[in-house]
Amino acid sequence: MIFNYILFLVLFIGGMVLLGIAHELPTMQAPVFVAGILAISLAMASAMHAPSTSTRRNP
């Protein structure tokens, strides 16, 4: 569970950093911007699909 949170945090913050530095680069602006969007999207998807025990029902 803590590993999922750390992975989410690293991907999310890393994606924000990539989006932030994309406009500063003289070349490769578009691929860095797209990589930032993909990193944030992957972080959000991993957070949504992470197994949770708070809503699990015991039969």
Summary of the structure (lengths in Angstrom):
residues: 59
radius of gyration: 15.3
end to end distance: 23.0
largest distance: 58.7
contacts: 133
relative contact order: 0.19
helix: 69%
strand: 0%
